[in-house]
């Protein structure tokens, strides 16, 4: 039985006739746990809930002045649902509908629920099928993997907070309640979740009390909400601003706020906009990037105008002073190790603020971005400070890839491959090449040349990581600070080297082309600190991994002592028989002669060889590999690639790349055998249940001659899904 057969989704008009309609639904009459979505396509708003008493819940919603404006309800029901499952499915729907962007949610969810229960993985598979069905009826728009990479999802205030994040948010709110303090400094390194906490705070204080679903609160939620309500009493209609110094990241967060009910893009402002009003609460994200009057370039005039309006001496004040004057309370998310240029407010100014009696300083320690955790963060810090010794082992983690490349072409190709597989994988470099392509009279179409490979700086400064051309460009610190990536490919430029005699990293100032980043600096150590902060910051962008290429030979030799080197054949080499521990360190590679184009003749499978299991995968008897021939999947799988698959044991296949066996379709110009394609199902409604109408096997090729393979319902019996594509090895 497929996952789509275990649940039903039925649409009803959300009006007074709904109670009579429910008389025919045994899940409602028998008080069975169900999940529902209220929506209205005209106003693009939706509400997600779960209940065991749909009669009472819908009657209550129809009396609510906000929810009764919605026009439709989709009821999701199943014999397999229990209370834990519906709570979990509700939570996932809230997260993914919020990240999808099709509807603004009017839920008052506070992001605290985390439901662990028996067979949770099985219900995740059911949820994925539910999501596919919601896409087919227009409630959802994007696939789950797309949403996972979206900023709307990453910064959603409907996501589950970890216990550390809950504690951090509570600390902020309690300090805001304490009239002793005007300034709250939250210190935390890159990836400690500072932006998420800021957005949660805005959402909590701008949600009406009626929109919180108290029926589903446990003791922990009630304790949390007591603090929220105390703060809402202090600020019943809070004037709030989120100050974001970097324009690129500010644009991204404006888009996020625009899609959250109760928030709006105008709440996200640049530092100079603080002059327009005074605020109850100002939150400053990346406050280490607030500026002073040094190396401001075209911004000098605007800086001076604000100083004049606020009656500050332009030569002695900074943007930190502006924030303090215009806010009743201010929260500063701060990391001194992410200050990257002379125009940034000095550390000494924050140190003075910390010792002020009106200031409270708190700390965030847990790493939420990189899967390597605090261990990886500490390793990078020691690496760049030259504090690793011969006794330190080379970096090795099952959770995180840190790889050193000797070839620029290899790192470029690998980052593009990771982007195809996972999305959001980008090249980023130190600023040791001039930006030639932005000059009006230039005839040069590249900026960076390494080993005869030519690359181009980012063609936009605004939201570059999500821009169309970013996969083929190179970003810098200014277009990536604040962002999450899945993989970061970092080019250490010609401005940074290593002195073996002193065991110190050194900076070659003449090779550093960020004029505003070095002008006015007299002390070489100050420039070194800025540049090391830049590289550390971008080394903490990648969630799954960081790839490194180093231009300078001395620095590359130093790094090679501590960073694993890229292997041209990577981990796909055939293991010797004595080295094989089946399904522990190795998986079988089958000689199936799989075709990515046409079905090929099935060959006899001989005693297979064994290939190394990638380090970032857990051992499993379900994993296997085989070679894929052809160009019909070349957007994802290059011709001749050895690919890893996971044996298909059930669950949703829609939208996934699959290895299928076909044995008896005679009217297609294919023989019997195997092929790899993207699996798409087209569904219709029969007797109010979902049923398959047809299957499409889609090529993903740059060659337009490859066409979809359409299989009708009668032909499905001859099609067998063997495996789900995992990655190219």
C-alpha positions, 0 to 999 in steps of 0.5 A: 500500500502506498503512503497516499492510500493511508490518508484522505484529504477532502475540501469543504466550504468553511461556512455554517453548512460545515456542521451538516457536511461533517455528519457524513465523516466518521472521523469527525463523528467518532472524535478521531484525531484529524489535521485541518487547513483553513485557507482563502486564496483571495487573501492568501491567508491560512490556518493549520490545526489539529483536533479530536473534536472537529465539530467544536473546533470549527464552530469556534473558528467560525465565531472568530473574527479573523478565521471566519474570513477564510473560505475553505477547509481541507480535512486530512484524516487517516485510520493511522492517525493518533494524537502524537501523529496529528500534533507532529503533522500539524507542526510540520504543516505549519513550518512548511506552509510558512516556508512555502510562501503561498499563504501567510499563516495566521497561527500564533504558534510559538515554536516550542512543540517537539513531538517525539513518539513511536514510529515518528519516521513512518509518519514523516513519510506520510507527511511527505505524501500529504505535502505532495497531495497538497501541492496537487490541489494548490494549497502548497507550491514548492517541494520540500527540498526546495523549501528546506533551502529557502530563507522563508523556511530557515528564518520562520518563527514557526520552526521548533526551537531547541532547548538552548534557543528557548533559554536564550529567548527567555533570557532576552525577554526577562531582561527586557522586562527588567527596568534596570537595563536599557541595553542587552548585549547577546554575544554569540559566534557565527551560526549560534542562531541569533537571527532566529531569536530576533525574528521569534521575538518580533513574532511573539510580541506582534501576535494577538493573544487570541491567536495563540492556541492555548488548547495545545500548550503544555506546562512548558509552553504556559511557563514560557507564555507567562513571560511573553504576556508580561512583556506584552503588558509592558509593550501592548503595541510595541514600536519595534525595529530590526536594524541590519547593517548589511544591505544584502542581508537586510533585503533578505530579511525584509522578504521574510518579514513580508511573509509573516503575519503580524510583521512587515518589511518596514520593520527591518531597517538600515542604521541610518533609518533609525533617525526617522522615529523612536522605538520601544525595542530595537534589535540589532542583528550583526551589530559588530557591523555597525559603522563609525566615521572611517572609510565610509566612501559614498556613505560619508554624507548620509552619516553626517546628516544623521549625526546632525539630526541627532545632535551628535559630533560626527567625528566622535559618534557612531551608529551604536550611539544612534541606536541608544538614543532612539530606543527605550530598550535595545538588544545587540547581537554581537560577535567581535570575531565577525568585525571585518573592516576599519569602518566597523564600530570598535570593540572598545566601544562595545566593551565600554557599553558592557560595563555600563550599569544600564547594560546586561551581557548574555552569551550564546554558545551552542552551534546551530548552523554547521553540523560539525558543531562547536568542535569544528568551530574551535578547530577552525579558530585554532587553525587560523591562529596557528595553535594546532600542533603535530599532536593534533589529528587531521580533521575528521568528522562523520557529520561534516566535510572539511576538504583541501583542494590542490586544483581550482577546477576540482573545487569549482566542479565539486561546489557545482555538484553539491549545488545540484545535489543539495542547493545553496553551495557557493564559491567565496573568495578573499578580496585579493583580485580587483573587481574589473567586471563592474567597471563601465568601460571594461572589456574584460569578462572575468575578475579572477584567474587561477591556473588558467581558470577564469572566474567572475565576482558576484554580479549583484550585491543584493541577496547574491546567494539566491540569485540566478547566476550565483552558481557560476560566480564568486561571492565575497564576505559582503555578499555572504555574511549572515547567510546559511549555505549548504557547502562553501567553497573558499578560495584563500587569495594571494593576500594571505600566506604562512611563515614556517619559521615563525609558525604564523599566518601573515598578510600581504597588504599589497594583494588586498583590494578592498580599499575601504577594508585597508585604508587608514590602517597603520598597524599590520596586526589590525589588518591581519585580525580583520582578514582572519575574521573574514576567513573564519566567518566564511568558513562557518557559512556551510551547514554540511561542509567547507571546501578550501583552495589556497593560492599561496603554496606555503599556506597550502602546505600548512593547511595540508597538515590538518585538513583532509585532501580531496581525492580525484576519485574521491571515495569511489575506489574499489576496496580490496577484499581484505579491507571490506566490511560489508555494509559497514565501510563498504557497499556493493557496486552492481554491474547493471549497465544502467541507462540514463537515456534508454532502457538497456539489456539486463545483464547477469549480475556477477559477484559484485565488487565493493566500493567505499561508503562515503563518510557522511553516510551511516552504514545500511544494508539498503545502500548500493551503487551502480554506474549510470550511462547516458546524457538524459540526466546530465543536469544531475548525473554526468555520463558514466557516473557511479551513483549511490542508491537506497533500496526502495522499501515504500513511501513517497517517490514523487519528485525523486530520482529513482532507479527503475526496472522495466520488463514488459512495456512493448509499445515503447521503443525500449528494451527490458532493463533499468533506467534512472529518471525523476519520478512524477505521478499524476493523480485524480480523485475517484470515490473521494480517494486519491488514485494514480492515473499515470506515471511520468519518468522525466529526464533532467537533461541539458539536451532537449531531445530527451522526452518524458516517458509517459506510463499509463495506469495499465502499464504500471504493473511492469514498472518496479522502483528499485532504488532512490538516488542518494548522490553521485560518487 
